[in-house]
Amino acid sequence: AVCFDVDSTVIDEEGIDVLAEHLGKGQQVSELTLAAMEGGMKFQEALAARLNLLEPSQQAIMECLEAHPLKLTSGMADLVQVLADQGK
């Protein structure tokens, strides 16, 4: 089995940031992210705070994905194919 961090690794964006912008809460989410990155709060606390702020519904997520389709980072499709060919 192979495991990847999806945001900014498999896809070229941070999903929570795209969703926050789509919901009009990009600045607030950015501030929480920065606080976590600077050690002001634990990752789990920052994630919970961002999700509580966004309160994303399944419909909102689907609308966001429709408006902002996911784009694989360069070379990712080839890597996935190589891994699949190797049975991983």
A tleap script that builds the chain and sets N, CA, C and O, in Angstrom:
source leaprc.protein.ff14SB
mol = sequence {
  NALA VAL CYS PHE ASP VAL ASP SER THR VAL
  ILE ASP GLU GLU GLY ILE ASP VAL LEU ALA
  GLU HIE LEU GLY LYS GLY GLN GLN VAL SER
  GLU LEU THR LEU ALA ALA MET GLU GLY GLY
  MET LYS PHE GLN GLU ALA LEU ALA ALA ARG
  LEU ASN LEU LEU GLU PRO SER GLN GLN ALA
  ILE MET GLU CYS LEU GLU ALA HIE PRO LEU
  LYS LEU THR SER GLY MET ALA ASP LEU VAL
  GLN VAL LEU ALA ASP GLN GLY CLYS
}
set mol.1.N position { 0.848 -1.187 0.000 }
set mol.1.CA position { 0.000 0.000 0.000 }
set mol.1.C position { 0.890 1.245 0.000 }
set mol.1.O position { 1.996 1.245 0.540 }
set mol.2.N position { 0.388 2.267 -0.601 }
set mol.2.CA position { 1.092 3.543 -0.665 }
set mol.2.C position { 0.157 4.620 -0.130 }
set mol.2.O position { -1.038 4.610 -0.425 }
set mol.3.N position { 0.687 5.534 0.644 }
set mol.3.CA position { -0.112 6.599 1.249 }
set mol.3.C position { 0.486 7.950 0.869 }
set mol.3.O position { 1.705 8.116 0.892 }
set mol.4.N position { -0.353 8.903 0.523 }
set mol.4.CA position { 0.091 10.244 0.169 }
set mol.4.C position { -0.685 11.289 0.962 }
set mol.4.O position { -1.843 11.072 1.318 }
set mol.5.N position { -0.051 12.408 1.233 }
set mol.5.CA position { -0.753 13.604 1.671 }
set mol.5.C position { -1.380 14.171 0.398 }
set mol.5.O position { -0.669 14.413 -0.578 }
set mol.6.N position { -2.671 14.382 0.388 }
set mol.6.CA position { -3.347 14.805 -0.836 }
set mol.6.C position { -3.087 16.272 -1.140 }
set mol.6.O position { -2.646 16.610 -2.239 }
set mol.7.N position { -3.356 17.145 -0.178 }
set mol.7.CA position { -3.253 18.584 -0.433 }
set mol.7.C position { -1.821 19.006 -0.745 }
set mol.7.O position { -0.895 18.711 0.010 }
set mol.8.N position { -1.659 19.685 -1.845 }
set mol.8.CA position { -0.375 20.200 -2.331 }
set mol.8.C position { 0.651 19.105 -2.609 }
set mol.8.O position { 1.836 19.395 -2.774 }
set mol.9.N position { 0.211 17.863 -2.660 }
set mol.9.CA position { 1.075 16.753 -3.053 }
set mol.9.C position { 0.428 16.032 -4.224 }
set mol.9.O position { 0.981 16.006 -5.323 }
set mol.10.N position { -0.732 15.452 -3.995 }
set mol.10.CA position { -1.461 14.776 -5.071 }
set mol.10.C position { -2.194 15.799 -5.928 }
set mol.10.O position { -2.194 15.709 -7.156 }
set mol.11.N position { -2.818 16.772 -5.272 }
set mol.11.CA position { -3.460 17.873 -6.000 }
set mol.11.C position { -2.650 19.138 -5.760 }
set mol.11.O position { -1.846 19.210 -4.831 }
set mol.12.N position { -2.873 20.134 -6.609 }
set mol.12.CA position { -2.007 21.318 -6.552 }
set mol.12.C position { -2.511 22.429 -5.635 }
set mol.12.O position { -2.009 23.551 -5.697 }
set mol.13.N position { -3.496 22.136 -4.786 }
set mol.13.CA position { -4.038 23.148 -3.889 }
set mol.13.C position { -4.277 22.547 -2.511 }
set mol.13.O position { -4.223 21.330 -2.330 }
set mol.14.N position { -4.541 23.413 -1.548 }
set mol.14.CA position { -4.977 22.991 -0.220 }
set mol.14.C position { -6.503 23.023 -0.233 }
set mol.14.O position { -7.110 24.088 -0.345 }
set mol.15.N position { -7.108 21.852 -0.119 }
set mol.15.CA position { -8.555 21.737 -0.252 }
set mol.15.C position { -9.339 22.621 0.698 }
set mol.15.O position { -10.331 23.228 0.295 }
set mol.16.N position { -8.916 22.706 1.950 }
set mol.16.CA position { -9.664 23.497 2.920 }
set mol.16.C position { -9.598 24.986 2.577 }
set mol.16.O position { -10.546 25.726 2.839 }
set mol.17.N position { -8.485 25.426 1.993 }
set mol.17.CA position { -8.370 26.829 1.585 }
set mol.17.C position { -9.293 27.139 0.408 }
set mol.17.O position { -9.920 28.197 0.366 }
set mol.18.N position { -9.372 26.217 -0.542 }
set mol.18.CA position { -10.254 26.406 -1.698 }
set mol.18.C position { -11.706 26.453 -1.225 }
set mol.18.O position { -12.476 27.312 -1.655 }
set mol.19.N position { -12.071 25.533 -0.346 }
set mol.19.CA position { -13.437 25.509 0.181 }
set mol.19.C position { -13.731 26.784 0.968 }
set mol.19.O position { -14.816 27.354 0.844 }
set mol.20.N position { -12.782 27.228 1.767 }
set mol.20.CA position { -12.969 28.461 2.550 }
set mol.20.C position { -13.198 29.658 1.636 }
set mol.20.O position { -14.102 30.457 1.880 }
set mol.21.N position { -12.398 29.791 0.595 }
set mol.21.CA position { -12.592 30.885 -0.364 }
set mol.21.C position { -13.960 30.784 -1.008 }
set mol.21.O position { -14.659 31.787 -1.153 }
set mol.22.N position { -14.345 29.576 -1.396 }
set mol.22.CA position { -15.641 29.347 -2.032 }
set mol.22.C position { -16.788 29.771 -1.105 }
set mol.22.O position { -17.812 30.274 -1.566 }
set mol.23.N position { -16.607 29.566 0.196 }
set mol.23.CA position { -17.639 29.908 1.172 }
set mol.23.C position { -17.502 31.326 1.721 }
set mol.23.O position { -18.260 31.728 2.603 }
set mol.24.N position { -16.534 32.084 1.200 }
set mol.24.CA position { -16.356 33.462 1.633 }
set mol.24.C position { -15.673 33.613 2.985 }
set mol.24.O position { -15.818 34.643 3.643 }
set mol.25.N position { -14.923 32.587 3.404 }
set mol.25.CA position { -14.273 32.629 4.710 }
set mol.25.C position { -12.773 32.371 4.599 }
set mol.25.O position { -12.150 31.878 5.539 }
set mol.26.N position { -12.203 32.705 3.456 }
set mol.26.CA position { -10.798 32.433 3.201 }
set mol.26.C position { -9.856 33.104 4.167 }
set mol.26.O position { -8.909 32.472 4.637 }
set mol.27.N position { -10.086 34.379 4.481 }
set mol.27.CA position { -9.189 35.120 5.370 }
set mol.27.C position { -9.184 34.522 6.768 }
set mol.27.O position { -8.125 34.360 7.375 }
set mol.28.N position { -10.367 34.192 7.278 }
set mol.28.CA position { -10.455 33.631 8.628 }
set mol.28.C position { -9.741 32.280 8.712 }
set mol.28.O position { -9.046 31.999 9.689 }
set mol.29.N position { -9.915 31.454 7.692 }
set mol.29.CA position { -9.254 30.146 7.680 }
set mol.29.C position { -7.743 30.323 7.561 }
set mol.29.O position { -6.984 29.592 8.198 }
set mol.30.N position { -7.300 31.281 6.756 }
set mol.30.CA position { -5.864 31.551 6.626 }
set mol.30.C position { -5.251 31.952 7.960 }
set mol.30.O position { -4.135 31.542 8.278 }
set mol.31.N position { -5.964 32.742 8.737 }
set mol.31.CA position { -5.469 33.168 10.043 }
set mol.31.C position { -5.328 31.976 10.992 }
set mol.31.O position { -4.347 31.883 11.729 }
set mol.32.N position { -6.299 31.072 10.975 }
set mol.32.CA position { -6.215 29.873 11.819 }
set mol.32.C position { -5.068 28.969 11.372 }
set mol.32.O position { -4.354 28.407 12.202 }
set mol.33.N position { -4.897 28.834 10.061 }
set mol.33.CA position { -3.804 28.023 9.524 }
set mol.33.C position { -2.459 28.592 9.953 }
set mol.33.O position { -1.572 27.853 10.382 }
set mol.34.N position { -2.312 29.890 9.838 }
set mol.34.CA position { -1.062 30.541 10.227 }
set mol.34.C position { -0.783 30.351 11.711 }
set mol.34.O position { 0.357 30.099 12.104 }
set mol.35.N position { -1.815 30.471 12.532 }
set mol.35.CA position { -1.632 30.278 13.976 }
set mol.35.C position { -1.109 28.872 14.266 }
set mol.35.O position { -0.244 28.692 15.123 }
set mol.36.N position { -1.632 27.884 13.554 }
set mol.36.CA position { -1.169 26.508 13.750 }
set mol.36.C position { 0.263 26.336 13.253 }
set mol.36.O position { 1.077 25.685 13.908 }
set mol.37.N position { 0.567 26.914 12.109 }
set mol.37.CA position { 1.906 26.768 11.534 }
set mol.37.C position { 2.959 27.448 12.396 }
set mol.37.O position { 4.114 27.022 12.417 }
set mol.38.N position { 2.572 28.494 13.103 }
set mol.38.CA position { 3.514 29.213 13.962 }
set mol.38.C position { 3.559 28.642 15.376 }
set mol.38.O position { 4.237 29.186 16.247 }
set mol.39.N position { 2.835 27.544 15.601 }
set mol.39.CA position { 2.874 26.899 16.910 }
set mol.39.C position { 1.896 27.450 17.925 }
set mol.39.O position { 1.945 27.081 19.098 }
set mol.40.N position { 1.002 28.333 17.487 }
set mol.40.CA position { 0.045 28.939 18.402 }
set mol.40.C position { -1.081 28.012 18.816 }
set mol.40.O position { -1.757 28.262 19.814 }
set mol.41.N position { -1.287 26.953 18.063 }
set mol.41.CA position { -2.280 25.940 18.425 }
set mol.41.C position { -1.899 24.642 17.750 }
set mol.41.O position { -1.184 24.635 16.748 }
set mol.42.N position { -2.379 23.549 18.301 }
set mol.42.CA position { -2.091 22.246 17.739 }
set mol.42.C position { -2.837 22.079 16.410 }
set mol.42.O position { -3.874 22.698 16.173 }
set mol.43.N position { -2.271 21.221 15.553 }
set mol.43.CA position { -2.884 20.964 14.252 }
set mol.43.C position { -4.348 20.556 14.402 }
set mol.43.O position { -5.216 21.074 13.700 }
set mol.44.N position { -4.619 19.623 15.320 }
set mol.44.CA position { -5.981 19.128 15.504 }
set mol.44.C position { -6.931 20.244 15.923 }
set mol.44.O position { -8.074 20.296 15.469 }
set mol.45.N position { -6.456 21.134 16.788 }
set mol.45.CA position { -7.279 22.255 17.229 }
set mol.45.C position { -7.567 23.206 16.070 }
set mol.45.O position { -8.688 23.690 15.913 }
set mol.46.N position { -6.549 23.466 15.269 }
set mol.46.CA position { -6.724 24.369 14.129 }
set mol.46.C position { -7.672 23.767 13.093 }
set mol.46.O position { -8.509 24.471 12.528 }
set mol.47.N position { -7.540 22.466 12.848 }
set mol.47.CA position { -8.435 21.809 11.904 }
set mol.47.C position { -9.870 21.876 12.400 }
set mol.47.O position { -10.778 22.207 11.638 }
set mol.48.N position { -10.075 21.565 13.669 }
set mol.48.CA position { -11.428 21.629 14.235 }
set mol.48.C position { -11.988 23.048 14.162 }
set mol.48.O position { -13.159 23.235 13.831 }
set mol.49.N position { -11.165 24.044 14.468 }
set mol.49.CA position { -11.617 25.436 14.418 }
set mol.49.C position { -11.997 25.835 12.998 }
set mol.49.O position { -12.997 26.520 12.785 }
set mol.50.N position { -11.189 25.403 12.023 }
set mol.50.CA position { -11.494 25.734 10.622 }
set mol.50.C position { -12.776 25.064 10.169 }
set mol.50.O position { -13.605 25.689 9.508 }
set mol.51.N position { -12.945 23.798 10.518 }
set mol.51.CA position { -14.171 23.099 10.121 }
set mol.51.C position { -15.393 23.677 10.825 }
set mol.51.O position { -16.460 23.779 10.221 }
set mol.52.N position { -15.252 24.054 12.088 }
set mol.52.CA position { -16.367 24.693 12.804 }
set mol.52.C position { -16.726 26.031 12.176 }
set mol.52.O position { -17.900 26.395 12.108 }
set mol.53.N position { -15.728 26.754 11.723 }
set mol.53.CA position { -15.970 28.030 11.053 }
set mol.53.C position { -16.690 27.821 9.721 }
set mol.53.O position { -17.634 28.541 9.397 }
set mol.54.N position { -16.240 26.837 8.961 }
set mol.54.CA position { -16.806 26.593 7.635 }
set mol.54.C position { -18.165 25.908 7.696 }
set mol.54.O position { -19.051 26.214 6.898 }
set mol.55.N position { -18.334 24.984 8.635 }
set mol.55.CA position { -19.545 24.167 8.707 }
set mol.55.C position { -19.933 23.653 7.318 }
set mol.55.O position { -21.049 23.897 6.857 }
set mol.56.N position { -19.017 22.943 6.648 }
set mol.56.CA position { -19.280 22.551 5.261 }
set mol.56.C position { -20.346 21.460 5.161 }
set mol.56.O position { -20.268 20.433 5.836 }
set mol.57.N position { -21.321 21.697 4.326 }
set mol.57.CA position { -22.321 20.671 4.036 }
set mol.57.C position { -21.839 19.872 2.826 }
set mol.57.O position { -20.959 20.314 2.086 }
set mol.58.N position { -22.418 18.712 2.639 }
set mol.58.CA position { -22.062 17.918 1.463 }
set mol.58.C position { -22.381 18.692 0.192 }
set mol.58.O position { -21.630 18.620 -0.780 }
set mol.59.N position { -23.486 19.431 0.188 }
set mol.59.CA position { -23.867 20.224 -0.981 }
set mol.59.C position { -22.835 21.323 -1.256 }
set mol.59.O position { -22.467 21.554 -2.408 }
set mol.60.N position { -22.373 21.995 -0.208 }
set mol.60.CA position { -21.375 23.051 -0.383 }
set mol.60.C position { -20.074 22.483 -0.941 }
set mol.60.O position { -19.436 23.097 -1.797 }
set mol.61.N position { -19.686 21.307 -0.450 }
set mol.61.CA position { -18.464 20.673 -0.952 }
set mol.61.C position { -18.624 20.313 -2.421 }
set mol.61.O position { -17.719 20.547 -3.221 }
set mol.62.N position { -19.764 19.748 -2.777 }
set mol.62.CA position { -19.998 19.365 -4.176 }
set mol.62.C position { -20.012 20.602 -5.082 }
set mol.62.O position { -19.468 20.564 -6.186 }
set mol.63.N position { -20.621 21.681 -4.629 }
set mol.63.CA position { -20.643 22.923 -5.410 }
set mol.63.C position { -19.232 23.476 -5.576 }
set mol.63.O position { -18.876 23.972 -6.645 }
set mol.64.N position { -18.439 23.392 -4.528 }
set mol.64.CA position { -17.052 23.852 -4.595 }
set mol.64.C position { -16.264 23.023 -5.599 }
set mol.64.O position { -15.524 23.568 -6.418 }
set mol.65.N position { -16.426 21.705 -5.534 }
set mol.65.CA position { -15.714 20.828 -6.476 }
set mol.65.C position { -16.146 21.082 -7.914 }
set mol.65.O position { -15.334 20.996 -8.836 }
set mol.66.N position { -17.414 21.392 -8.104 }
set mol.66.CA position { -17.898 21.696 -9.446 }
set mol.66.C position { -17.298 23.009 -9.956 }
set mol.66.O position { -16.913 23.114 -11.120 }
set mol.67.N position { -17.223 23.998 -9.081 }
set mol.67.CA position { -16.673 25.306 -9.459 }
set mol.67.C position { -15.148 25.286 -9.554 }
set mol.67.O position { -14.561 26.051 -10.319 }
set mol.68.N position { -14.510 24.411 -8.776 }
set mol.68.CA position { -13.049 24.347 -8.705 }
set mol.68.C position { -12.603 22.885 -8.799 }
set mol.68.O position { -12.207 22.299 -7.792 }
set mol.69.N position { -12.661 22.297 -9.980 }
set mol.69.CA position { -12.280 20.871 -10.107 }
set mol.69.C position { -10.846 20.634 -9.630 }
set mol.69.O position { -9.963 21.472 -9.811 }
set mol.70.N position { -10.644 19.470 -9.018 }
set mol.70.CA position { -9.314 19.098 -8.539 }
set mol.70.C position { -8.368 18.916 -9.720 }
set mol.70.O position { -8.750 18.375 -10.757 }
set mol.71.N position { -7.135 19.373 -9.552 }
set mol.71.CA position { -6.107 19.206 -10.581 }
set mol.71.C position { -4.935 18.464 -9.956 }
set mol.71.O position { -4.383 18.888 -8.941 }
set mol.72.N position { -4.565 17.350 -10.576 }
set mol.72.CA position { -3.411 16.606 -10.086 }
set mol.72.C position { -2.133 17.405 -10.303 }
set mol.72.O position { -2.000 18.126 -11.292 }
set mol.73.N position { -1.203 17.273 -9.376 }
set mol.73.CA position { 0.093 17.911 -9.567 }
set mol.73.C position { 0.813 17.231 -10.727 }
set mol.73.O position { 0.539 16.078 -11.061 }
set mol.74.N position { 1.715 17.950 -11.315 }
set mol.74.CA position { 2.462 17.446 -12.467 }
set mol.74.C position { 3.154 16.132 -12.128 }
set mol.74.O position { 3.860 16.034 -11.124 }
set mol.75.N position { 2.950 15.132 -12.965 }
set mol.75.CA position { 3.601 13.844 -12.803 }
set mol.75.C position { 2.859 12.859 -11.920 }
set mol.75.O position { 3.230 11.686 -11.870 }
set mol.76.N position { 1.815 13.304 -11.219 }
set mol.76.CA position { 1.114 12.418 -10.290 }
set mol.76.C position { 0.394 11.285 -11.020 }
set mol.76.O position { 0.426 10.144 -10.558 }
set mol.77.N position { -0.242 11.569 -12.126 }
set mol.77.CA position { -0.943 10.508 -12.868 }
set mol.77.C position { 0.042 9.425 -13.303 }
set mol.77.O position { -0.261 8.234 -13.226 }
set mol.78.N position { 1.217 9.843 -13.759 }
set mol.78.CA position { 2.244 8.871 -14.159 }
set mol.78.C position { 2.711 8.046 -12.967 }
set mol.78.O position { 2.887 6.833 -13.083 }
set mol.79.N position { 2.914 8.694 -11.823 }
set mol.79.CA position { 3.345 7.984 -10.624 }
set mol.79.C position { 2.317 6.955 -10.194 }
set mol.79.O position { 2.666 5.822 -9.863 }
set mol.80.N position { 1.049 7.345 -10.197 }
set mol.80.CA position { -0.011 6.420 -9.814 }
set mol.80.C position { -0.027 5.230 -10.759 }
set mol.80.O position { -0.225 4.097 -10.321 }
set mol.81.N position { 0.177 5.469 -12.048 }
set mol.81.CA position { 0.186 4.374 -13.004 }
set mol.81.C position { 1.358 3.419 -12.754 }
set mol.81.O position { 1.196 2.200 -12.805 }
set mol.82.N position { 2.528 3.980 -12.486 }
set mol.82.CA position { 3.694 3.144 -12.180 }
set mol.82.C position { 3.433 2.294 -10.945 }
set mol.82.O position { 3.741 1.102 -10.935 }
set mol.83.N position { 2.867 2.897 -9.902 }
set mol.83.CA position { 2.563 2.157 -8.682 }
set mol.83.C position { 1.535 1.060 -8.949 }
set mol.83.O position { 1.656 -0.048 -8.428 }
set mol.84.N position { 0.532 1.367 -9.752 }
set mol.84.CA position { -0.498 0.378 -10.080 }
set mol.84.C position { 0.126 -0.781 -10.873 }
set mol.84.O position { -0.202 -1.946 -10.651 }
set mol.85.N position { 1.017 -0.442 -11.788 }
set mol.85.CA position { 1.700 -1.472 -12.580 }
set mol.85.C position { 2.530 -2.387 -11.700 }
set mol.85.O position { 2.729 -3.558 -12.025 }
set mol.86.N position { 3.016 -1.857 -10.586 }
set mol.86.CA position { 3.817 -2.640 -9.651 }
set mol.86.C position { 2.962 -3.343 -8.591 }
set mol.86.O position { 3.485 -4.007 -7.696 }
set mol.87.N position { 1.652 -3.186 -8.705 }
set mol.87.CA position { 0.753 -3.829 -7.771 }
set mol.87.C position { 0.678 -3.191 -6.418 }
set mol.87.O position { 0.339 -3.846 -5.432 }
set mol.88.N position { 0.986 -1.931 -6.360 }
set mol.88.CA position { 0.976 -1.223 -5.070 }
set mol.88.C position { -0.237 -0.349 -4.926 }
set mol.88.O position { -0.401 0.315 -3.903 }
savepdb mol mol.pdb
quit
